[in-house]
Amino acid sequence: MPGVNVQDQIKKLIELQKIDGEIYELKVTLREKPAALSEVQARFEDKKAGLKALEEKLKEVQVKRSTLEGDLKTKEAAITKANNDLSAIKTNKEYTAKISEIEGIKADKSIIEEKILVSFDEADGVKAEVEKEKAHLAEEEKKYQAEKAAVEAAVKEIEARVKVLENQRGQIVPDIDANILQRYEKILGNKAGLAIVPVKGNSCGGCYMNVPAQVINEIQMHDKFIACEMCTRILYLED
């Protein structure tokens, strides 16, 4: 390549690749960490929803019991009225009918009282579940907040490291030929942050496909840039 010291440019690209490789991995981590935190948050929100459902269930039980207690008062009032009516009854037939009516109301009252007792037991059971879930949720929230803080701290640390690396990158880039840099960065973007790789044995260090002996000889001549025929990454030989 006229006017360009290929060997020197390869060394610069290798140096640049070390930086770009780390930047690429750090940016992948930056994308993964919030995603992982989102999963933790989603699980936490699910548990909150579970607690809310239990609390709603408790309210339903309490409302149901309140309704039953209202029905009970109505039955008690009906019994009181029916008993008062007895004194005004003049015939045996009416008296017998009223007694039968009172017994029917009392039977209904007994059923309501039984349902109220059951509702107390049901409410106690749901309350216990609610308290247990609240305690569990409090622990989960502590874990979530701790993980959130850890992720935020890690993100800040990674961002600071990326900034340092980008500054280092800026010091190397001016020493690289513009056309070569453009080619390198195009490959870098298309090949998961890996644009220049060594030949390992007789294989490409990027895609691990065989590199012919003739191509290796061409690399050793240092008069042009040689790319892998399979993955297009720039090839070099380690000292």
Order of alpha helices (4+ residues) and beta strands (2+ residues): alpha-alpha-alpha-beta-beta-alpha-beta
